[in-house]
Amino acid sequence: MVDYKLHKIEDVTIVELLSDITSEEAAHFNEILRNIIKNDYRLILNMKGVNLINTPAISVLISIAKEVREKGGDLKISNVNKNVMTLLHKMQLEKIISVYDNLLSALGDFK
């Protein structure tokens, strides 16, 4: 089960991820994000609590990013640790979703 907290700063929803996202959690992760994007299209995933993410979860990210952009929003990622960033680089995810060192930088890009 994916552990997370939601915060809102102005019109941006911050999804603070507090656990790893593996194949077993990918469906739950997808469900969480799909529920959020019913009403919110400007998202930041704060991945400070994520030490492991795998391909099914990254597929969820790509799908969600595409959907929110079709609705005029965007998905950004912040606070990615070194291990996760290595995988994101290998999969060239930063070409699809903007990745930031910290939450403030990601928020600033929505302005």
C-alpha positions in Angstrom: 0.0 0.0 0.0 1.3 3.4 -0.9 1.6 5.8 2.0 1.1 9.5 1.1 -0.2 12.8 2.3 -1.9 15.6 0.4 -1.2 19.3 0.7 -2.5 22.2 -1.3 -0.5 25.4 -2.0 -2.7 27.8 -3.9 -3.9 25.8 -6.9 -1.2 23.2 -6.8 -1.7 19.8 -5.2 1.3 18.3 -3.5 1.3 14.5 -3.2 3.9 13.7 -0.5 4.9 10.1 -1.1 6.0 8.4 2.1 6.8 4.8 0.8 8.3 2.9 -2.0 6.2 2.1 -5.1 6.8 -1.4 -6.5 4.9 -3.6 -8.9 2.6 -4.6 -6.0 1.7 -1.0 -5.2 1.4 0.3 -8.8 -2.3 -0.3 -9.0 -3.0 1.5 -5.7 -0.7 4.3 -6.8 -2.6 4.6 -10.1 -5.9 4.7 -8.1 -4.6 7.4 -5.8 -3.5 9.7 -8.6 -6.6 9.1 -10.7 -8.8 10.1 -7.8 -6.7 13.3 -7.3 -6.9 14.3 -11.0 -10.7 14.2 -11.0 -10.5 17.7 -9.6 -6.9 18.8 -9.6 -4.7 19.1 -12.7 -1.6 20.8 -11.3 0.4 18.3 -9.3 3.7 17.9 -7.7 4.9 14.5 -6.5 7.2 15.1 -3.6 9.2 11.8 -3.7 11.3 12.5 -0.6 10.0 9.3 1.1 10.6 7.1 -2.0 13.7 4.9 -2.1 12.4 2.5 -4.7 10.2 2.8 -7.7 9.9 0.5 -10.7 8.6 0.4 -14.2 4.9 -0.2 -13.6 4.8 2.9 -11.3 6.8 4.9 -13.8 4.2 3.9 -16.4 1.5 5.3 -14.1 3.4 8.6 -13.9 3.6 8.9 -17.7 -0.1 8.2 -18.1 -1.1 10.7 -15.4 1.2 13.4 -16.8 -0.4 12.9 -20.2 -3.9 13.1 -18.8 -3.4 16.2 -16.7 -1.7 18.0 -19.7 -4.8 17.2 -21.8 -6.8 19.0 -19.2 -4.5 22.1 -19.2 -2.5 21.1 -16.1 0.9 19.5 -15.5 2.7 16.9 -13.3 6.1 17.7 -11.8 8.4 15.6 -9.5 10.5 16.9 -6.7 12.9 15.6 -4.0 14.1 12.5 -5.8 16.8 10.5 -4.1 19.9 9.3 -6.0 18.8 5.7 -6.5 15.4 6.7 -7.9 17.0 9.5 -10.0 19.3 6.9 -11.6 16.3 4.9 -12.8 14.5 8.0 -14.0 17.5 8.9 -16.1 17.8 5.4 -17.5 14.2 5.5 -18.6 14.6 9.2 -19.8 11.6 10.2 -17.7 12.9 13.7 -17.3 12.2 14.2 -21.0 8.5 13.6 -20.3 8.1 15.0 -16.7 10.1 17.8 -15.2 12.1 16.8 -12.2 13.3 19.3 -9.5 15.7 19.1 -6.7 13.2 20.5 -4.2 9.5 21.4 -3.8 10.0 25.2 -4.0 11.7 24.9 -7.4 8.8 22.8 -8.7 6.2 25.2 -7.2 8.1 28.1 -8.8 7.8 26.6 -12.2 3.9 26.6 -11.9 3.9 30.4 -11.6 
